[in-house]
Amino acid sequence: MAKIKVAIIGCGNIFPMHAQSVKENKYTELVAVCDNKPERAKARAEELGCKAYTDYQQLFDEEALDAIHICLPHYLHAPVSIDATKRGLHVLTEKPMAIDYEDAAHMLKVAKEMHTHFGVIFQNRYNAGVQLIKRLLTDGTLGKITSAKASVTWDRSDEYYSKSDWKGTWDKEGGGVLIDQAIHTLDLLRWFVDDDIDYIDATISNRAHEQIEVEDAAEGVVKFKSGTVAAFHTINYYGYDAPVEIELYCEHGRVKMVGDKGTVDLFDGRTFIADNDPSETFSYGEGVKSYWGVNHVKQINNFYDVLINGGELFIKPEEALKTQKMIHAIYQSGKEKQRIWFS
Ligand SMILES: NC(=O)c1ccc[n+]([C@@H]2O[C@H](COP(=O)([O-])OP(=O)(O)OC[C@H]3O[C@@H](n4cnc5c(N)ncnc54)[C@H](O)[C@@H]3O)[C@@H](O)[C@H]2O)c1
């Protein structure tokens, strides 16, 4: 069987997670990488034994590709995805789908019209603790979630921002701590509750970064139609990347997720615990942050399994779109200083 011809666009921090996953996948062949910094594209291509491009449109014109991975600054996710999809290519993009909800919705609409596969990376949904919690919610063991809270307190210094030509800006990153760091945890929170949103009431502010224009702090409430109230708080001026925390107070028990570990204490006395298995490893190469874990490879394998064998993606793009809508409404609430109602 001919292999799926893949190119990765954007050769920065997250690139190795995609490159090694594509290299190791039995269905795929990495034919090219693309970065507008020529030395980056060239170095990665040499390392991986594939072609280098600096212009993604030239890449699309010249290579007979089947699929692309988007590892680009946020503002480029929508245009690159739509261009590729219109050429009939399958697209797997890094989070967030886009900067704007409307662009994200358009990306999905075009993929549906073209009958191409489209996925958005939210690798933390594969964490063992997350899977345990979701299973006990889905099978009814925990009953309804009455309230929830989430906390993400990480460290993104001025130096971190000064090294990037797009992070910390509204037009290129689309926001700060919310759309970049806390989005994973907010996605989990929304997925756990798994209900339509009634309203969002939130604040955003910049409190400890002088060089960036976007928010480094946000807090608020997501009220779901079923009545569940989910509170969140996030900052990226803490001293280190503290383990993220989610707590769910449910009809039949209490759930605590700290980092990758999930603990479920049922009111009948039973306790369930799940954590990532430290012996489960995948080498993405040198300089890759350990907390990015083995879950990129799992999501990428799922994308290609579905492409070859059929079925549904474990993380459907509609799910990513719902999270995008939630993030968008948090920004709107924060900027307009008012409650945002969902219809
Ligand atoms: N899933 C995760 O946990 C996770 C972690 C880190 C980053 N990310 C996401 O990955 C994406 C990339 O983030 P990053 O940290 O790797 O950024 P980065 O800045 O390190 O890399 C982006 C790369 O894109 C290149 N680029 C910019 N404009 C281009 C263009 N027009 N054509 C071709 N190349 C271009 C840049 O030169 C750079 O090498 C973002 O969406 C980010 O949110 C996800």
The ligand as an SDF file (V2000), in Angstrom:
LIG
                    3D

 44 48  0  0  0  0  0  0  0  0999 V2000
   -0.0310   20.8780   21.8770 N   0  0  0  0  0  0  0  0  0  0  0  0
    0.8530   21.4640   22.6630 C   0  0  0  0  0  0  0  0  0  0  0  0
    1.0010   21.1370   23.8360 O   0  0  0  0  0  0  0  0  0  0  0  0
    1.6770   22.5730   22.1020 C   0  0  0  0  0  0  0  0  0  0  0  0
    2.8790   22.9620   22.7080 C   0  0  0  0  0  0  0  0  0  0  0  0
    3.6230   23.9970   22.1140 C   0  0  0  0  0  0  0  0  0  0  0  0
    3.1420   24.6380   20.9770 C   0  0  0  0  0  0  0  0  0  0  0  0
    1.9440   24.2600   20.4620 N   0  0  0  0  0  0  0  0  0  0  0  0
    1.3660   24.9360   19.2840 C   0  0  0  0  0  0  0  0  0  0  0  0
    2.1940   24.6980   18.1530 O   0  0  0  0  0  0  0  0  0  0  0  0
    2.1390   25.8240   17.2730 C   0  0  0  0  0  0  0  0  0  0  0  0
    3.5610   26.3280   17.0320 C   0  0  0  0  0  0  0  0  0  0  0  0
    4.0990   26.7180   18.2870 O   0  0  0  0  0  0  0  0  0  0  0  0
    5.6790   26.7240   18.4990 P   0  0  0  0  0  0  0  0  0  0  0  0
    5.8870   26.9350   19.9560 O   0  0  0  0  0  0  0  0  0  0  0  0
    6.2960   25.5440   17.8380 O   0  0  0  0  0  0  0  0  0  0  0  0
    6.0510   28.0570   17.7120 O   0  0  0  0  0  0  0  0  0  0  0  0
    7.4660   28.4590   17.0910 P   0  0  0  0  0  0  0  0  0  0  0  0
    7.4610   29.9220   16.9410 O   0  0  0  0  0  0  0  0  0  0  0  0
    8.5590   27.7940   17.8590 O   0  0  0  0  0  0  0  0  0  0  0  0
    7.4070   27.7570   15.6560 O   0  0  0  0  0  0  0  0  0  0  0  0
    6.6540   28.2700   14.5910 C   0  0  0  0  0  0  0  0  0  0  0  0
    7.4730   28.1270   13.3240 C   0  0  0  0  0  0  0  0  0  0  0  0
    6.7020   28.5830   12.2150 O   0  0  0  0  0  0  0  0  0  0  0  0
    7.5840   29.2870   11.3420 C   0  0  0  0  0  0  0  0  0  0  0  0
    6.8040   30.1820   10.4850 N   0  0  0  0  0  0  0  0  0  0  0  0
    6.2610   31.3870   10.7920 C   0  0  0  0  0  0  0  0  0  0  0  0
    5.6110   31.8920    9.7280 N   0  0  0  0  0  0  0  0  0  0  0  0
    5.7290   30.9840    8.7280 C   0  0  0  0  0  0  0  0  0  0  0  0
    5.2680   30.9300    7.3900 C   0  0  0  0  0  0  0  0  0  0  0  0
    4.5460   31.9110    6.8400 N   0  0  0  0  0  0  0  0  0  0  0  0
    5.5810   29.8480    6.6330 N   0  0  0  0  0  0  0  0  0  0  0  0
    6.3300   28.8390    7.1580 C   0  0  0  0  0  0  0  0  0  0  0  0
    6.8040   28.8410    8.4240 N   0  0  0  0  0  0  0  0  0  0  0  0
    6.4980   29.8970    9.1940 C   0  0  0  0  0  0  0  0  0  0  0  0
    8.5350   30.0200   12.2570 C   0  0  0  0  0  0  0  0  0  0  0  0
    9.7320   30.3900   11.5940 O   0  0  0  0  0  0  0  0  0  0  0  0
    8.7570   28.9700   13.3520 C   0  0  0  0  0  0  0  0  0  0  0  0
    9.8710   28.1550   13.0830 O   0  0  0  0  0  0  0  0  0  0  0  0
    1.2220   26.8380   17.9620 C   0  0  0  0  0  0  0  0  0  0  0  0
   -0.0770   26.6580   17.4700 O   0  0  0  0  0  0  0  0  0  0  0  0
    1.2870   26.4500   19.4270 C   0  0  0  0  0  0  0  0  0  0  0  0
    0.1550   26.8290   20.1670 O   0  0  0  0  0  0  0  0  0  0  0  0
    1.2230   23.2360   20.9710 C   0  0  0  0  0  0  0  0  0  0  0  0
  1  2  1  0
  2  3  2  0
  2  4  1  0
  4  5  1  0
  4 44  2  0
  5  6  2  0
  6  7  1  0
  7  8  2  0
  8  9  1  0
  8 44  1  0
  9 10  1  0
  9 42  1  0
 10 11  1  0
 11 12  1  0
 11 40  1  0
 12 13  1  0
 13 14  1  0
 14 15  2  0
 14 16  1  0
 14 17  1  0
 17 18  1  0
 18 19  2  0
 18 20  1  0
 18 21  1  0
 21 22  1  0
 22 23  1  0
 23 24  1  0
 23 38  1  0
 24 25  1  0
 25 26  1  0
 25 36  1  0
 26 27  1  0
 26 35  1  0
 27 28  2  0
 28 29  1  0
 29 30  1  0
 29 35  2  0
 30 31  1  0
 30 32  2  0
 32 33  1  0
 33 34  2  0
 34 35  1  0
 36 37  1  0
 36 38  1  0
 38 39  1  0
 40 41  1  0
 40 42  1  0
 42 43  1  0
M  CHG  2   8   1  16  -1
M  END
$$$$
